[in-house]
Amino acid sequence: MKLNKEQFDAFRMEIATFGNVPILSQYCGIGCVFCKVHTDSYLGHYPKIPMIDKEDLLEGFKFINPKVNYVRLGAGVLVAPHTDPFLHPDIYEFIKIASEYFPEKKITTVTTGAYIREDKLDYLNSIQNFGIDLSLITMQRKRESIIPRSERMRTMELLKRAPLNKCTLMFTGDIDDIKRDLELLYSLNVHKRVRQILVRRMEHTATSQPKLKELSSQCIEHYEECISWVKDNYPEVIFTVPILKDVFRGGNNEYFIDADYRIENQKEIVMNMPEGTIVNLINPLSGYDYFTKAFENIPNVKTNLIQNHLYGGSVSVAGLLNHRDIREQFNPEQNDVMILPSEMYNADGLDLLGEPVSALEEYYNAKIILA
C-alpha cells in the first residue's frame, strides 16, 4: 500500500461518496480555465494522492456502492480533482482489472483525451464494458482559449476511433459554436456510438480565473437561448439544468424527475409528523422556486433559499451547500424540523467544511432530516 492513513481516508471517502477511484494527484498541465487546483482553497483540505498501485486499486474497489452502475477511474470530485487518469503509467492495466472486477458495471475515465495513446485504442475497444467520458469542450475557435494544450489532432482521432461512453460539449456563449460542434459529432456518427451527448453550461466560482468568469458570463447570458435551439434541432441531445425552469424541460428530464420524487418523499415525511410541526426546507438556488411552488399550500412548511456563498460565482447546486452558508443566511422564528439535501454530506456524514449533521442540529436546537 502506498497510501498513508490520511490519504487512504480521503481515497475511501471519495470512492464511497462519488464512485470515483482517484488514482493520482499529478497536475495534468493541460491548462483548462476550469481547473480549480490552484484557486479552490477548500480542496486543500484533502491530501494529495500518490500514484496508487494495484493493491490500492483493489482495496478501493471494496468501497464502491453496489447500487451504482458506473465505476470511474481518475480524477475525483474532492480528492485528486482535475488530473488526467491517463497520466498514470498503469492506467491501461487498471482499466482491464476494473472491467473484470466489475463485469456488470460500466468502467469510465473522464478525460480531455490529451494523454491517451492512439496505439492503445484497439486495446481499449476490446474491453466491452469500458467507455471514455470525453470532455470535448468545443472544437471551434475558442477551444485553445479554454484548453491551451488542446491536442486537436488527437481529439479528432478519438472522436473517430475511441470507445466513447459520453461526449461533453461546453456552450461557449456562441450559438454558432454549438451548432458546428454538433454537426461535427453527427458527421462522425459519434451520436450512434455514445450513451449520451451532453451540453453543459459553463460555471464559475468567486475564485475562478478571470478568463473563466468572462467566458462563463457569456455562456450563462445565452444559455436558455442555446438550449431552446438544441431542443428544436437535436432533441436527443441532453443538457445540464442549472435551475429547475420549464425552458429546460425536454432535453434531460432526469433533473425534474428527481425533484418530483424528492418533493413526494418530503411531503410524505411532513404528513407523518405531529400536527403543527414547523418544518423548514433548506433549498439551493437551483430548486428554490420549484420547491416553493410545490409546497405553497402546506402552511406548516416554509422553503428557505440558501445561496452558495462559500464558493460564490454561478454555483447553484445542493451538493455545495454547507453549514457556514446555512448559519449565515437562515435565521428562523419557528423551527422544529429542518429538511436538508442529502447531497450536502459525504459518505462519512460530513459537510464540505467537515462538520457532522449533529453540529447543525445543536446550533438550531432542531431535528434535521436528510431527504
PyMOL commands that set and color helices and strands:
alter all, ss='L'
color gray80, all
select helices_A, chain A and resi 5-18+41-45+54-61+85-87+91-101+118-125+143-146+152-161+175-187+190-192+210-233+246-248+254-271+288-294+318-320+323-329+342-344+357-364
alter helices_A, ss='H'
color red, helices_A
select strands_A, chain A and resi 20-21+70-73+106-111+130-137+164-170+196-200+238-239+279-283+301-305+337-340+367-370
alter strands_A, ss='S'
color yellow, strands_A
deselect
rebuild
show_as cartoon
